[in-house]
Each structure stands twice: as C-alpha cells, then as structure tokens.
Amino acid sequence: MHNQDEIKKILDQGMVSRSIIESKVAMRKCQLYSQMAQDKEIKDFFQKQASAMKGVIDYFQDKLSM
C-alpha cells in the first residue's frame, strides 16, 4: 500500500505528464498553422507561440525528472 506522499507524487507526475502531452499538441498545432498561414505576421505569431510552448514543455519535463 502507498502512503499519502507516494500517492501525491504519483498523481503529480500524472498531471505533469498530461500537461506535457497537451502542450506538445498545442505546439504542433501552432507549427501547422504557421505553415498554412499566408500572411507573414500570422506566420510569425504562430512560430512564436510554438516556441513558447516548447519552453513550457521543457519546464514540465524538468519538473517530471525531479
């Protein structure tokens, strides 16, 4: 049987894993929208958003490895 701290750690890791997956999906969508965009400003906007999502993913992965 797991104690409360172990259960909390398992649940926290699950939430971080889910956040990583959701962030990767959002990043890929931004990359796709950037590729589809005709307007340079819109293309740049989605490229910046994808880059920001990469930072979020890296942050979550650092937290998960702790």
C-alpha positions in Angstrom: 0.0 0.0 0.0 1.2 3.5 -0.8 1.4 6.2 1.8 -0.1 9.7 1.2 3.2 11.2 -0.1 3.7 8.4 -2.6 0.2 8.8 -3.9 0.6 12.6 -4.2 3.8 12.1 -6.1 2.2 9.6 -8.5 -0.8 11.9 -9.1 1.5 15.0 -9.6 3.6 13.1 -12.1 0.4 12.1 -14.0 -0.7 15.7 -14.1 2.7 16.9 -15.4 2.7 14.1 -18.0 -0.8 15.2 -19.2 0.3 18.8 -19.3 3.4 17.8 -21.4 1.1 15.9 -23.9 -1.4 18.8 -24.1 1.5 21.3 -24.6 3.0 19.1 -27.4 -0.4 19.0 -29.2 -0.7 22.8 -28.9 2.9 23.3 -30.1 2.2 21.1 -33.2 -1.0 22.9 -34.0 0.9 26.2 -33.9 3.6 24.8 -36.2 0.9 23.6 -38.6 -1.0 26.9 -38.5 2.3 28.7 -39.1 3.0 26.5 -42.2 -0.5 27.1 -43.5 -0.5 30.9 -42.9 -0.1 33.1 -45.9 0.3 36.4 -44.0 3.8 36.9 -42.6 2.5 38.4 -39.4 0.3 35.5 -38.7 3.0 33.0 -39.6 5.4 34.8 -37.2 2.7 34.8 -34.5 2.3 31.1 -34.6 6.0 30.5 -34.8 6.4 32.5 -31.6 3.6 30.6 -29.9 5.2 27.2 -30.9 8.5 28.4 -29.5 6.8 29.4 -26.2 5.1 26.1 -26.0 8.5 24.4 -26.4 9.6 26.4 -23.3 6.6 25.2 -21.4 7.3 21.6 -22.4 10.9 21.8 -21.3 9.8 23.3 -18.0 7.4 20.4 -17.4 9.9 17.8 -18.4 12.4 19.3 -15.9 9.8 19.1 -13.2 9.0 15.5 -14.1 12.6 14.5 -13.9 12.9 15.8 -10.3 
